[in-house]
Amino acid sequence: MHDITKDIQSLTTFRRRSGDFMKHLKKSKRPVVLTVKGKAEAIVQDAGAYQRLLDIAARADVREGIRQGLDQARQGKGRDAEQFFAEFEAAHGISR
């Protein structure tokens, strides 16, 4: 787990030394918190690290959807596939 409090820089410093920051980001893979007037305003990170976060979030969404579906099934809130498709086909004028 990264501690983002260790990589905090002002936006002004980032602007002045953006090339150095980009090299550091690629090497460390750690995000940098950019501040304006002492307050965190943005986080800059390597594109590969950001993509990994997106992938993790997507997997978490899928897992949460499955968990919710299983909870609903346990509570008897679901219906079987045959019933669903029969209703769907009827609602949309689809015949077999």
Backbone bond lengths (Angstrom), bond angles and torsions (degrees), N, CA, C in turn:
res aa  C-N    CA-C-N  psi(-1)  N-CA   C-N-CA  omega(-1)  CA-C   N-CA-C  phi
1 M - - - 1.452 - - 1.529 108.51 -
2 H 1.306 115.06 132.55 1.460 119.50 178.89 1.517 110.51 -85.37
3 D 1.313 115.09 145.47 1.464 121.30 174.33 1.519 106.59 -104.51
4 I 1.352 116.63 98.66 1.464 119.07 -174.92 1.520 113.17 -67.86
5 T 1.318 117.30 -12.76 1.468 118.56 178.33 1.527 111.47 -68.41
6 K 1.325 117.86 -13.34 1.469 120.54 179.64 1.524 112.63 -84.84
7 D 1.314 117.39 -16.33 1.463 121.38 -177.85 1.523 110.05 -120.58
8 I 1.328 115.44 72.93 1.457 121.30 -179.68 1.524 108.29 -119.21
9 Q 1.328 115.46 129.65 1.456 121.17 179.85 1.518 108.77 -140.86
10 S 1.305 115.02 155.52 1.468 118.34 176.13 1.529 109.35 -77.02
11 L 1.302 115.27 151.91 1.461 120.39 177.89 1.525 110.22 -61.11
12 T 1.325 116.71 -35.78 1.466 120.99 178.79 1.522 110.81 -60.46
13 T 1.339 116.94 -45.57 1.467 121.16 178.41 1.521 110.04 -63.25
14 F 1.321 116.69 -41.74 1.453 120.69 178.75 1.530 110.70 -60.51
15 R 1.325 117.36 -42.89 1.468 120.49 179.16 1.528 111.60 -62.14
16 R 1.334 115.51 -42.96 1.470 120.03 -177.41 1.519 112.42 -68.38
17 R 1.342 116.23 -33.65 1.471 120.08 -172.50 1.532 111.46 -124.57
18 S 1.320 116.78 38.64 1.463 119.83 -174.41 1.530 112.69 -59.21
19 G 1.314 117.64 -36.81 1.472 120.36 178.08 1.513 111.72 -60.52
20 D 1.333 116.59 -45.05 1.472 121.16 177.89 1.525 110.79 -62.71
21 F 1.333 115.73 -40.73 1.466 119.88 179.68 1.520 111.05 -63.73
22 M 1.334 116.62 -41.61 1.459 119.84 -179.66 1.526 110.97 -62.89
23 K 1.318 117.48 -40.82 1.472 120.61 176.53 1.519 110.41 -62.20
24 H 1.334 116.48 -44.25 1.463 121.42 179.51 1.534 111.43 -62.65
25 L 1.333 116.44 -42.93 1.465 120.46 179.68 1.520 111.19 -61.45
26 K 1.321 117.09 -44.49 1.461 120.41 -179.65 1.520 111.19 -64.91
27 K 1.326 116.39 -37.83 1.465 120.57 -177.83 1.526 111.93 -75.35
28 S 1.317 117.37 -47.26 1.467 121.37 -172.81 1.525 113.88 -85.81
29 K 1.344 117.21 -26.52 1.466 122.79 -174.75 1.530 112.13 62.27
30 R 1.326 116.66 14.53 1.467 121.23 -179.79 1.518 109.72 -101.05
31 P 1.318 117.63 138.14 1.464 120.14 178.61 1.527 111.33 -70.47
32 V 1.317 115.57 157.29 1.461 121.96 176.30 1.529 107.46 -119.37
33 V 1.327 115.90 129.35 1.454 121.56 176.95 1.523 107.46 -87.32
34 L 1.331 116.04 126.13 1.461 120.74 178.86 1.524 108.66 -102.81
35 T 1.321 114.74 133.88 1.460 119.71 -177.17 1.521 111.13 -113.55
36 V 1.324 114.31 152.45 1.459 122.39 172.24 1.521 105.41 -128.47
37 K 1.324 115.58 120.84 1.465 121.78 -177.54 1.528 111.66 53.26
38 G 1.348 115.44 39.33 1.467 121.12 174.84 1.513 115.60 83.39
39 K 1.328 117.89 -2.34 1.459 120.85 -179.54 1.523 110.23 -109.40
40 A 1.322 116.16 138.69 1.460 120.66 177.41 1.524 109.19 -63.24
41 E 1.326 115.89 127.53 1.464 120.96 -178.51 1.519 113.01 -122.22
42 A 1.332 117.46 -27.86 1.466 119.69 -177.20 1.517 109.65 -156.43
43 I 1.314 114.66 159.97 1.459 120.84 174.61 1.523 106.81 -124.90
44 V 1.323 115.72 132.01 1.459 121.84 178.70 1.520 106.88 -113.80
45 Q 1.341 115.29 134.25 1.457 117.68 178.45 1.516 110.93 -147.07
46 D 1.295 114.94 163.50 1.450 123.93 177.92 1.534 109.22 -60.45
47 A 1.327 117.13 141.77 1.467 121.35 -176.88 1.524 111.69 -60.92
48 G 1.316 118.05 -38.72 1.465 120.95 178.88 1.519 111.82 -64.17
49 A 1.322 116.79 -40.29 1.463 121.22 178.30 1.520 110.24 -65.82
50 Y 1.320 116.95 -38.58 1.468 120.71 178.17 1.525 110.29 -65.17
51 Q 1.334 117.00 -42.13 1.464 120.70 178.48 1.527 110.68 -61.12
52 R 1.335 116.84 -39.74 1.473 119.85 177.37 1.522 110.50 -61.57
53 L 1.332 117.59 -39.92 1.467 120.36 177.12 1.528 111.44 -63.36
54 L 1.326 116.70 -41.92 1.463 120.23 177.69 1.527 110.96 -61.44
55 D 1.337 116.23 -41.86 1.463 120.43 179.52 1.526 111.42 -64.39
56 I 1.328 116.79 -41.46 1.467 121.23 178.28 1.525 110.12 -63.60
57 A 1.324 116.59 -43.56 1.468 120.63 179.92 1.527 110.79 -63.72
58 A 1.326 117.33 -39.67 1.467 120.53 179.60 1.525 110.28 -64.15
59 R 1.333 116.88 -43.00 1.470 119.64 178.43 1.519 110.63 -64.61
60 A 1.319 117.04 -38.12 1.470 120.43 179.33 1.529 109.98 -64.77
61 D 1.343 117.79 -39.06 1.465 121.30 177.59 1.524 111.06 -61.85
62 V 1.325 116.47 -43.46 1.462 120.74 179.69 1.521 110.01 -63.20
63 R 1.320 116.00 -46.49 1.473 119.64 180.00 1.524 111.38 -61.91
64 E 1.324 116.70 -40.21 1.461 119.95 179.51 1.521 110.53 -65.87
65 G 1.318 117.74 -39.81 1.460 121.01 177.22 1.522 111.85 -62.10
66 I 1.311 115.89 -42.45 1.468 120.30 177.45 1.516 110.27 -64.42
67 R 1.328 117.31 -44.22 1.458 121.02 179.67 1.527 111.08 -59.77
68 Q 1.324 116.26 -44.12 1.466 119.90 179.51 1.524 111.16 -64.69
69 G 1.335 116.36 -41.04 1.461 119.84 178.17 1.523 112.05 -62.25
70 L 1.323 116.44 -41.81 1.465 120.12 178.36 1.525 110.94 -65.74
71 D 1.328 116.39 -40.15 1.474 119.64 176.97 1.528 110.84 -61.65
72 Q 1.316 117.22 -43.48 1.460 121.03 179.26 1.530 111.11 -64.04
73 A 1.323 116.62 -40.15 1.467 120.32 178.89 1.528 110.48 -63.62
74 R 1.335 116.43 -41.88 1.473 120.35 178.27 1.522 111.62 -62.53
75 Q 1.321 116.35 -31.70 1.466 121.38 -179.63 1.529 111.87 -86.60
76 G 1.323 116.64 1.86 1.457 120.72 178.52 1.516 113.89 73.96
77 K 1.336 117.71 21.54 1.463 120.89 -177.40 1.532 113.20 -87.29
78 G 1.307 117.38 -6.30 1.459 119.88 -177.53 1.520 111.96 -90.49
79 R 1.319 114.66 -179.71 1.460 120.93 173.00 1.515 106.93 -141.53
80 D 1.314 116.49 158.90 1.462 117.40 -175.51 1.529 110.37 -75.02
81 A 1.305 115.47 161.10 1.459 121.78 -174.19 1.530 111.66 -63.18
82 E 1.324 117.37 -39.62 1.467 119.83 -179.41 1.520 110.99 -59.67
83 Q 1.335 116.28 -42.94 1.470 120.48 179.33 1.523 110.31 -64.52
84 F 1.320 116.47 -45.23 1.462 120.39 -179.94 1.527 111.12 -58.90
85 F 1.349 116.86 -50.98 1.456 119.72 -176.65 1.518 112.03 -66.03
86 A 1.319 117.75 -35.05 1.468 120.00 176.66 1.520 110.25 -62.30
87 E 1.333 116.75 -44.37 1.468 121.16 178.59 1.524 111.29 -67.04
88 F 1.310 116.67 -40.80 1.465 121.97 -179.74 1.523 110.14 -63.50
89 E 1.323 116.45 -47.62 1.458 120.78 -179.06 1.523 110.85 -63.16
90 A 1.327 116.20 -40.62 1.463 119.87 179.11 1.530 111.07 -65.56
91 A 1.308 116.90 -41.96 1.463 121.57 -178.63 1.521 112.15 -66.43
92 H 1.327 117.17 -28.24 1.463 120.88 -175.73 1.524 113.14 -110.43
93 G 1.318 115.83 11.27 1.458 120.03 176.29 1.510 114.34 64.99
94 I 1.305 116.80 33.38 1.462 121.51 -179.20 1.534 107.79 -97.44
95 S 1.327 114.78 128.86 1.463 117.92 176.45 1.519 109.17 -115.53
96 R 1.294 115.29 152.52 1.481 119.24 -178.52 1.477 111.17 -87.90
